[in-house]
Amino acid sequence: MTLQHAIATLASGSILSCPPDTPVSVAARMMLEACCGSIVVMDAAGKALGIWTESDALKMDMACRADLLQPVSGVMSAPVYTLDADLSTHEAAVFFRQKQIRHVLLTRADAYVGIVSASDIVSRQGCEVFLRCTRLESLPLAPLATVPARASLSEALHTLRHTRSDALAIDYGDDSWGILTLRDVLRLVACMHDDVAVSQVCSYPMRSVSVSTSLLAVRQQLLKQKTRHLGVTAADGRLQAIVGMVDILYSIEYEFMSELKQALQERDEALLRSRQSLLLAEKVFDAAQDGIVVTDPAGVIQHVNAAFSQITGYSREEVLGNTPAMLNSGRQSSEFYRQFWDTLKTEGSWQGELINRRKNGVLYSEHLSISAIRAPDGSVQHYVGVFSDLTQRKLAEQRMHYLANHDALTGLFNRTLFGEHVVDAVLRSKETGMRFALLYLNLDRFKLINDTLGHQVGDALLREIANKLKILLPERACIARLAGDEFGILHEDVGSIGVIAAQVQQMLEKLTGEMQVEGNTLFVTASIGIALYPNDGLAASELLLNADAAMHRAKGRGKNTFQFYTTDMNTRAMKRLEMEFALHRALERQELDVYYQPKVDLESGRCCGAEALVRWFHPEMGTVSPADFIPLAEETGLIAPIGEWVLRTACLQAAQWLEQGLFSGRLAVNLSGRQFGAGNIVSVVRQILDETGLPASHLELEITESTAMDGDSDVLGQLVRLKALGISLAIDDFGTGYSSLAYLKKLPVSVVKIDQSFIKTLHQDADDAAITIAIISMAHSLGLDIVAEGVELEAHRAFLLQHGCRTAQGYLFSRPLPGRALENWLSGVAAMPV
């Protein structure tokens, strides 16, 4: 039976551990990197002092950095429970339930040999019948724990603790839900996240299944989606509960164990009743899926069941009167069998794995359990052996081990196995003093290939690159696919930096060039980052991180090149990370402000509109340049809430100025391509106009050429609907993108803005002057209004007026001003309508 296997067969031999002085946040980061639910705290001698788990992470005070930086020894659970690695999984399952724990260390001969969790035990049991026949609605699911999306992270964590839940539902108020799990809490501890709205850190949307779904289908969904929790919806679509793998399998485990215990008890009772006649056990034998053999005290076979014949290939008649030695494969030594018989005679039972030979000569692995059947006087009357064929399981385990350590697409090592090789290289290098190089290779423009030609072509290209790397690199080099189009290469015992550079340059040259993939001609280049041991790090994780940073620097230098790691790379990366965290909080902390740059009529000098521009004033970093934080907001997706806030703030300000009679032109607000990608920009703009009371005719929305040309986000359709609201639309920074004039004619825009890069030197540069004249002429021919940006000199104003551009903005007239300062400026300038 499956539950009778030794617990060691289910365990992970790799024990994630850390010293007792490791900060809590660092321990959490180590668990995340290892995809592990626990970390064992060990002293210098390798003795387990305690254990810290995802559940313990929930106890941390996220608002207290000192709490997150304290040594893990102060918050670990102790002592660490241990089990003999040779105990059966049945005994281990009973121990887990009695102690109410989820992790235990396995020992053999006073040494730690692995770690096993409750999930490891229950997920490996043959309970498909129960899973298939049982539906979610039959489980006693825990009440749904929930908080609104606007709730703070601290409130969400309090609810998780109070309800003792593994996951929390985040209510967005529009019948959509997010989810916050213990793994998310671990990630927050690792990055020492500040208290923010829970909607900023939860996973969204929550995946869910119907309450009528079978548990087998639920488990398949959890494994397929690589998640540990799913929402459970009622028949009316209402979220009813959250269910996880452990919830399901523990329920089934209890039922399965109860029935199996009863079945084993019945079998034992039947065997006892059959002491006088083994014929009484015939039905039990024939129904059993495991092979059963009954011998006399001398080991002579007296009876076998049908499963015995199916597994071994020998019929009942062929084995009666013989001993099980006829199955001997020769793989076990005589010493093995001597100990086997000594144990059986002294203890009355033996169990373990061995290799036997079928009738056709094929070897197979089996798990054998033998018990002595004794007479009332204590003498042995029979031996009963029960065995199961482990061949398929062994093959499956080998396959699972391969898949767990190799990339399924390319056959290369995956990140896990590669990391182990790097760790081993570090250990060897510490002993030998040799240094090694860690290369992080990333294909240039791979996303473009994937998006335009499809994932089939992208996958085929990755396989081709993997094959090329195997050919180009020496046999001793370790190659892995780390993720997506990223590859790791480990070069041990390398020469000087010059030699390494020459080797990498040669590899780049051989990788670069045209490749035929799935009938497509692709031009392939790559960027490579290099970290050296011990110069650039003493730990595997540090080297991987630094090689990655060097690779990104290589991409920043123009791609198709390589870059050695330098210490300032992490400084810039940390600065960018700090800025990203700060930007997440900028809105709620009211650090953003809207400035306004007036647009003027070049003939009269009077104000005829303004452009709203966002500014960020951080209490520590000071004034942050839009050139720094706007691209970051675009990349992280924060541009959507920031853009909506800017639009609402600017419209409210413009409505007030209109009411005061200070302003009667159009207020221009920039829209990001990300806002169009969300698909709801029309409804957002309509709602803001309704809330602020600003007439649509006084609002002008600016988009860039690249946004206008984005066919994937249905920008044209959304622009048409915005135009229908009565809003004016403008193309910003015209001339710097890749507009098609044919496409430009289709856009419902009424304004073209000439980019300041052309205006800045048009009084000196004939090319810029010619481009500016061409843009003005084109706009006139299409019936579009023209606004020139960056007008700083009187010569600019005169040139633009001479060639037909009447409206401009720039330092010649005014810098961008806060709202109150612009009011003062407007008070001194006669406002006129457009």
ABEGO torsion letter per residue (X at the ends): XAAABBAAAABBABBBBBBAABBAAAAAAAAAAAGBABBBBBBAAGBBABBBBAAAAAABBAABAAAAABBAAAABBOBBBBBBAABBAAAAAAAAAAAGBABBBBBBGGBBAEBBBAAAAAAABBAAAAAAABBAAABBBBBBBBBBAABBAAAAAAAAAAAGBABBBBBAGAGBBBBBBAAAAAAAAAAGBBBBBAAAABBOBBBBBBAABBAAAAAAAAAAAGBABBBBBBAAGBBABBBBAAAAAAAAAAAAAAAAAAAAAAAAAAAAAAAABAAAAAAAAAABABBBBBBBAAGBBABBBAAAAAAAGBBAAAABGBBAAAABAGABBAAAAAAAAAAAAAAGBBBEBBBBBBAAGBBBBBBBBBBBBBBAAGBBABBBBBBBBAAAAAAAAAAAAAAAABBAAAGBBBAAAAAAAAAAAAAAAAAAGBBBBBBBBBBBGAAAAAAAAEAAAAAAAAAAAAAAAAAABBAABBBBBAEEABBBBBBBGBBBAAAAAAAAAAAAAAABEBBBBGGBBBBBBBBBBBBBOAAAEABAAAAAAAAAAAAAAAAAAGEGBBBBBBAAAAAAAAAAAAAAAAAAAAAAAGABBBBBBBBBBAAAGBBAEBBBBBBBBBAAAEBBBAAAAAAAAAAAGAAAAAAAAAAAAAAAAAAAAAAAGABABBBBBBBBAAAAAAGAAAAAAAAAAAAAGBBAAABBBBBBAAAAABAAAGAAAAAAAAAAAGBBBBBBGBGABABBAAAAAABABABBBBBAAAAAAAAABAAAAAAAAAAAAAAAAAGBBBBBBGBABAAAAAAAAAAGBABBBEAAABBBBBAAAAAAAAAABBBBBX
